[in-house]
Amino acid sequence: MAYVIAEPCIGVKDTACVAVCPVDCIHPTKDEPEFANSEMLYIDPQECIDCGACVGECPVEAIFAEEDLPEKWDAFKDQNTAYYKK
């Protein structure tokens, strides 16, 4: 997994990151049924190309390279992966 969305996204779900992702690996988007019920956005670890375009677009600084993810949010690695195993 190249990038992980962490706790600051919860309840915010700003989709600026979705708009700049060149491979559309951030979901759910506003036009997907899951958007209303999801508490945050998630990055597909299989689709992410490690470009970093999303990082600077996030207004709440919730996106981290996996190796830079603060330890207190380590569980978000598994949450991002689990979202795509549904």
Phi and psi in radians as a Rosetta constraint file:
Dihedral C 1 N 2 CA 2 C 2 CIRCULARHARMONIC -1.475 0.35
Dihedral N 2 CA 2 C 2 N 3 CIRCULARHARMONIC -0.878 0.35
Dihedral C 2 N 3 CA 3 C 3 CIRCULARHARMONIC -2.217 0.35
Dihedral N 3 CA 3 C 3 N 4 CIRCULARHARMONIC 2.651 0.35
Dihedral C 3 N 4 CA 4 C 4 CIRCULARHARMONIC -2.309 0.35
Dihedral N 4 CA 4 C 4 N 5 CIRCULARHARMONIC 2.388 0.35
Dihedral C 4 N 5 CA 5 C 5 CIRCULARHARMONIC -1.668 0.35
Dihedral N 5 CA 5 C 5 N 6 CIRCULARHARMONIC 2.318 0.35
Dihedral C 5 N 6 CA 6 C 6 CIRCULARHARMONIC -2.059 0.35
Dihedral N 6 CA 6 C 6 N 7 CIRCULARHARMONIC -2.969 0.35
Dihedral C 6 N 7 CA 7 C 7 CIRCULARHARMONIC -0.840 0.35
Dihedral N 7 CA 7 C 7 N 8 CIRCULARHARMONIC -0.674 0.35
Dihedral C 7 N 8 CA 8 C 8 CIRCULARHARMONIC -1.016 0.35
Dihedral N 8 CA 8 C 8 N 9 CIRCULARHARMONIC -0.317 0.35
Dihedral C 8 N 9 CA 9 C 9 CIRCULARHARMONIC -1.349 0.35
Dihedral N 9 CA 9 C 9 N 10 CIRCULARHARMONIC -0.389 0.35
Dihedral C 9 N 10 CA 10 C 10 CIRCULARHARMONIC -1.007 0.35
Dihedral N 10 CA 10 C 10 N 11 CIRCULARHARMONIC 2.170 0.35
Dihedral C 10 N 11 CA 11 C 11 CIRCULARHARMONIC 1.426 0.35
Dihedral N 11 CA 11 C 11 N 12 CIRCULARHARMONIC -0.193 0.35
Dihedral C 11 N 12 CA 12 C 12 CIRCULARHARMONIC -1.689 0.35
Dihedral N 12 CA 12 C 12 N 13 CIRCULARHARMONIC -0.988 0.35
Dihedral C 12 N 13 CA 13 C 13 CIRCULARHARMONIC 0.842 0.35
Dihedral N 13 CA 13 C 13 N 14 CIRCULARHARMONIC 0.705 0.35
Dihedral C 13 N 14 CA 14 C 14 CIRCULARHARMONIC -1.147 0.35
Dihedral N 14 CA 14 C 14 N 15 CIRCULARHARMONIC 2.303 0.35
Dihedral C 14 N 15 CA 15 C 15 CIRCULARHARMONIC -1.753 0.35
Dihedral N 15 CA 15 C 15 N 16 CIRCULARHARMONIC 0.365 0.35
Dihedral C 15 N 16 CA 16 C 16 CIRCULARHARMONIC -1.041 0.35
Dihedral N 16 CA 16 C 16 N 17 CIRCULARHARMONIC -0.612 0.35
Dihedral C 16 N 17 CA 17 C 17 CIRCULARHARMONIC -1.140 0.35
Dihedral N 17 CA 17 C 17 N 18 CIRCULARHARMONIC -0.649 0.35
Dihedral C 17 N 18 CA 18 C 18 CIRCULARHARMONIC -1.090 0.35
Dihedral N 18 CA 18 C 18 N 19 CIRCULARHARMONIC -0.743 0.35
Dihedral C 18 N 19 CA 19 C 19 CIRCULARHARMONIC -1.113 0.35
Dihedral N 19 CA 19 C 19 N 20 CIRCULARHARMONIC -0.527 0.35
Dihedral C 19 N 20 CA 20 C 20 CIRCULARHARMONIC -1.712 0.35
Dihedral N 20 CA 20 C 20 N 21 CIRCULARHARMONIC -0.117 0.35
Dihedral C 20 N 21 CA 21 C 21 CIRCULARHARMONIC -1.248 0.35
Dihedral N 21 CA 21 C 21 N 22 CIRCULARHARMONIC 2.072 0.35
Dihedral C 21 N 22 CA 22 C 22 CIRCULARHARMONIC -1.281 0.35
Dihedral N 22 CA 22 C 22 N 23 CIRCULARHARMONIC -0.251 0.35
Dihedral C 22 N 23 CA 23 C 23 CIRCULARHARMONIC -2.054 0.35
Dihedral N 23 CA 23 C 23 N 24 CIRCULARHARMONIC 0.187 0.35
Dihedral C 23 N 24 CA 24 C 24 CIRCULARHARMONIC 0.875 0.35
Dihedral N 24 CA 24 C 24 N 25 CIRCULARHARMONIC 0.893 0.35
Dihedral C 24 N 25 CA 25 C 25 CIRCULARHARMONIC -1.799 0.35
Dihedral N 25 CA 25 C 25 N 26 CIRCULARHARMONIC 0.167 0.35
Dihedral C 25 N 26 CA 26 C 26 CIRCULARHARMONIC -1.933 0.35
Dihedral N 26 CA 26 C 26 N 27 CIRCULARHARMONIC 2.169 0.35
Dihedral C 26 N 27 CA 27 C 27 CIRCULARHARMONIC -2.486 0.35
Dihedral N 27 CA 27 C 27 N 28 CIRCULARHARMONIC 2.881 0.35
Dihedral C 27 N 28 CA 28 C 28 CIRCULARHARMONIC -1.354 0.35
Dihedral N 28 CA 28 C 28 N 29 CIRCULARHARMONIC 2.612 0.35
Dihedral C 28 N 29 CA 29 C 29 CIRCULARHARMONIC -1.545 0.35
Dihedral N 29 CA 29 C 29 N 30 CIRCULARHARMONIC 2.921 0.35
Dihedral C 29 N 30 CA 30 C 30 CIRCULARHARMONIC -1.052 0.35
Dihedral N 30 CA 30 C 30 N 31 CIRCULARHARMONIC -0.439 0.35
Dihedral C 30 N 31 CA 31 C 31 CIRCULARHARMONIC -1.609 0.35
Dihedral N 31 CA 31 C 31 N 32 CIRCULARHARMONIC 0.072 0.35
Dihedral C 31 N 32 CA 32 C 32 CIRCULARHARMONIC -1.679 0.35
Dihedral N 32 CA 32 C 32 N 33 CIRCULARHARMONIC 2.482 0.35
Dihedral C 32 N 33 CA 33 C 33 CIRCULARHARMONIC -1.006 0.35
Dihedral N 33 CA 33 C 33 N 34 CIRCULARHARMONIC -0.553 0.35
Dihedral C 33 N 34 CA 34 C 34 CIRCULARHARMONIC -1.224 0.35
Dihedral N 34 CA 34 C 34 N 35 CIRCULARHARMONIC -0.273 0.35
Dihedral C 34 N 35 CA 35 C 35 CIRCULARHARMONIC -0.990 0.35
Dihedral N 35 CA 35 C 35 N 36 CIRCULARHARMONIC -0.805 0.35
Dihedral C 35 N 36 CA 36 C 36 CIRCULARHARMONIC -1.090 0.35
Dihedral N 36 CA 36 C 36 N 37 CIRCULARHARMONIC -0.594 0.35
Dihedral C 36 N 37 CA 37 C 37 CIRCULARHARMONIC -1.677 0.35
Dihedral N 37 CA 37 C 37 N 38 CIRCULARHARMONIC -0.161 0.35
Dihedral C 37 N 38 CA 38 C 38 CIRCULARHARMONIC -1.491 0.35
Dihedral N 38 CA 38 C 38 N 39 CIRCULARHARMONIC 2.403 0.35
Dihedral C 38 N 39 CA 39 C 39 CIRCULARHARMONIC -1.449 0.35
Dihedral N 39 CA 39 C 39 N 40 CIRCULARHARMONIC -0.262 0.35
Dihedral C 39 N 40 CA 40 C 40 CIRCULARHARMONIC -2.756 0.35
Dihedral N 40 CA 40 C 40 N 41 CIRCULARHARMONIC 3.139 0.35
Dihedral C 40 N 41 CA 41 C 41 CIRCULARHARMONIC -1.740 0.35
Dihedral N 41 CA 41 C 41 N 42 CIRCULARHARMONIC 2.816 0.35
Dihedral C 41 N 42 CA 42 C 42 CIRCULARHARMONIC -2.406 0.35
Dihedral N 42 CA 42 C 42 N 43 CIRCULARHARMONIC 2.568 0.35
Dihedral C 42 N 43 CA 43 C 43 CIRCULARHARMONIC -1.803 0.35
Dihedral N 43 CA 43 C 43 N 44 CIRCULARHARMONIC 2.224 0.35
Dihedral C 43 N 44 CA 44 C 44 CIRCULARHARMONIC -1.267 0.35
Dihedral N 44 CA 44 C 44 N 45 CIRCULARHARMONIC 1.998 0.35
Dihedral C 44 N 45 CA 45 C 45 CIRCULARHARMONIC -1.174 0.35
Dihedral N 45 CA 45 C 45 N 46 CIRCULARHARMONIC -0.373 0.35
Dihedral C 45 N 46 CA 46 C 46 CIRCULARHARMONIC -1.442 0.35
Dihedral N 46 CA 46 C 46 N 47 CIRCULARHARMONIC -0.449 0.35
Dihedral C 46 N 47 CA 47 C 47 CIRCULARHARMONIC -1.715 0.35
Dihedral N 47 CA 47 C 47 N 48 CIRCULARHARMONIC -0.445 0.35
Dihedral C 47 N 48 CA 48 C 48 CIRCULARHARMONIC -1.053 0.35
Dihedral N 48 CA 48 C 48 N 49 CIRCULARHARMONIC 2.322 0.35
Dihedral C 48 N 49 CA 49 C 49 CIRCULARHARMONIC -1.817 0.35
Dihedral N 49 CA 49 C 49 N 50 CIRCULARHARMONIC 0.221 0.35
Dihedral C 49 N 50 CA 50 C 50 CIRCULARHARMONIC 1.091 0.35
Dihedral N 50 CA 50 C 50 N 51 CIRCULARHARMONIC 0.621 0.35
Dihedral C 50 N 51 CA 51 C 51 CIRCULARHARMONIC -1.462 0.35
Dihedral N 51 CA 51 C 51 N 52 CIRCULARHARMONIC -0.465 0.35
Dihedral C 51 N 52 CA 52 C 52 CIRCULARHARMONIC 1.411 0.35
Dihedral N 52 CA 52 C 52 N 53 CIRCULARHARMONIC 0.064 0.35
Dihedral C 52 N 53 CA 53 C 53 CIRCULARHARMONIC -1.027 0.35
Dihedral N 53 CA 53 C 53 N 54 CIRCULARHARMONIC -0.572 0.35
Dihedral C 53 N 54 CA 54 C 54 CIRCULARHARMONIC -1.266 0.35
Dihedral N 54 CA 54 C 54 N 55 CIRCULARHARMONIC -0.516 0.35
Dihedral C 54 N 55 CA 55 C 55 CIRCULARHARMONIC -1.003 0.35
Dihedral N 55 CA 55 C 55 N 56 CIRCULARHARMONIC -0.905 0.35
Dihedral C 55 N 56 CA 56 C 56 CIRCULARHARMONIC -1.236 0.35
Dihedral N 56 CA 56 C 56 N 57 CIRCULARHARMONIC -0.319 0.35
Dihedral C 56 N 57 CA 57 C 57 CIRCULARHARMONIC -1.477 0.35
Dihedral N 57 CA 57 C 57 N 58 CIRCULARHARMONIC -0.324 0.35
Dihedral C 57 N 58 CA 58 C 58 CIRCULARHARMONIC -1.289 0.35
Dihedral N 58 CA 58 C 58 N 59 CIRCULARHARMONIC 2.038 0.35
Dihedral C 58 N 59 CA 59 C 59 CIRCULARHARMONIC -1.255 0.35
Dihedral N 59 CA 59 C 59 N 60 CIRCULARHARMONIC -0.271 0.35
Dihedral C 59 N 60 CA 60 C 60 CIRCULARHARMONIC -1.943 0.35
Dihedral N 60 CA 60 C 60 N 61 CIRCULARHARMONIC 0.177 0.35
Dihedral C 60 N 61 CA 61 C 61 CIRCULARHARMONIC 0.913 0.35
Dihedral N 61 CA 61 C 61 N 62 CIRCULARHARMONIC 0.914 0.35
Dihedral C 61 N 62 CA 62 C 62 CIRCULARHARMONIC -1.737 0.35
Dihedral N 62 CA 62 C 62 N 63 CIRCULARHARMONIC -0.091 0.35
Dihedral C 62 N 63 CA 63 C 63 CIRCULARHARMONIC -1.872 0.35
Dihedral N 63 CA 63 C 63 N 64 CIRCULARHARMONIC 2.246 0.35
Dihedral C 63 N 64 CA 64 C 64 CIRCULARHARMONIC -2.325 0.35
Dihedral N 64 CA 64 C 64 N 65 CIRCULARHARMONIC 2.548 0.35
Dihedral C 64 N 65 CA 65 C 65 CIRCULARHARMONIC -1.098 0.35
Dihedral N 65 CA 65 C 65 N 66 CIRCULARHARMONIC 2.504 0.35
Dihedral C 65 N 66 CA 66 C 66 CIRCULARHARMONIC -0.905 0.35
Dihedral N 66 CA 66 C 66 N 67 CIRCULARHARMONIC -0.733 0.35
Dihedral C 66 N 67 CA 67 C 67 CIRCULARHARMONIC -1.264 0.35
Dihedral N 67 CA 67 C 67 N 68 CIRCULARHARMONIC -0.250 0.35
Dihedral C 67 N 68 CA 68 C 68 CIRCULARHARMONIC -1.803 0.35
Dihedral N 68 CA 68 C 68 N 69 CIRCULARHARMONIC -0.005 0.35
Dihedral C 68 N 69 CA 69 C 69 CIRCULARHARMONIC -1.112 0.35
Dihedral N 69 CA 69 C 69 N 70 CIRCULARHARMONIC 2.185 0.35
Dihedral C 69 N 70 CA 70 C 70 CIRCULARHARMONIC -0.988 0.35
Dihedral N 70 CA 70 C 70 N 71 CIRCULARHARMONIC 2.437 0.35
Dihedral C 70 N 71 CA 71 C 71 CIRCULARHARMONIC -0.947 0.35
Dihedral N 71 CA 71 C 71 N 72 CIRCULARHARMONIC -0.626 0.35
Dihedral C 71 N 72 CA 72 C 72 CIRCULARHARMONIC -1.116 0.35
Dihedral N 72 CA 72 C 72 N 73 CIRCULARHARMONIC -0.308 0.35
Dihedral C 72 N 73 CA 73 C 73 CIRCULARHARMONIC -1.946 0.35
Dihedral N 73 CA 73 C 73 N 74 CIRCULARHARMONIC 0.341 0.35
Dihedral C 73 N 74 CA 74 C 74 CIRCULARHARMONIC -0.982 0.35
Dihedral N 74 CA 74 C 74 N 75 CIRCULARHARMONIC -0.569 0.35
Dihedral C 74 N 75 CA 75 C 75 CIRCULARHARMONIC -1.110 0.35
Dihedral N 75 CA 75 C 75 N 76 CIRCULARHARMONIC -0.341 0.35
Dihedral C 75 N 76 CA 76 C 76 CIRCULARHARMONIC -1.222 0.35
Dihedral N 76 CA 76 C 76 N 77 CIRCULARHARMONIC -0.345 0.35
Dihedral C 76 N 77 CA 77 C 77 CIRCULARHARMONIC -1.043 0.35
Dihedral N 77 CA 77 C 77 N 78 CIRCULARHARMONIC -0.873 0.35
Dihedral C 77 N 78 CA 78 C 78 CIRCULARHARMONIC -1.185 0.35
Dihedral N 78 CA 78 C 78 N 79 CIRCULARHARMONIC -0.630 0.35
Dihedral C 78 N 79 CA 79 C 79 CIRCULARHARMONIC -1.131 0.35
Dihedral N 79 CA 79 C 79 N 80 CIRCULARHARMONIC -0.726 0.35
Dihedral C 79 N 80 CA 80 C 80 CIRCULARHARMONIC -1.108 0.35
Dihedral N 80 CA 80 C 80 N 81 CIRCULARHARMONIC -0.766 0.35
Dihedral C 80 N 81 CA 81 C 81 CIRCULARHARMONIC -1.147 0.35
Dihedral N 81 CA 81 C 81 N 82 CIRCULARHARMONIC -0.768 0.35
Dihedral C 81 N 82 CA 82 C 82 CIRCULARHARMONIC -1.098 0.35
Dihedral N 82 CA 82 C 82 N 83 CIRCULARHARMONIC -0.599 0.35
Dihedral C 82 N 83 CA 83 C 83 CIRCULARHARMONIC -0.993 0.35
Dihedral N 83 CA 83 C 83 N 84 CIRCULARHARMONIC -0.644 0.35
Dihedral C 83 N 84 CA 84 C 84 CIRCULARHARMONIC -1.541 0.35
Dihedral N 84 CA 84 C 84 N 85 CIRCULARHARMONIC -0.018 0.35
Dihedral C 84 N 85 CA 85 C 85 CIRCULARHARMONIC -1.687 0.35
Dihedral N 85 CA 85 C 85 N 86 CIRCULARHARMONIC 0.110 0.35
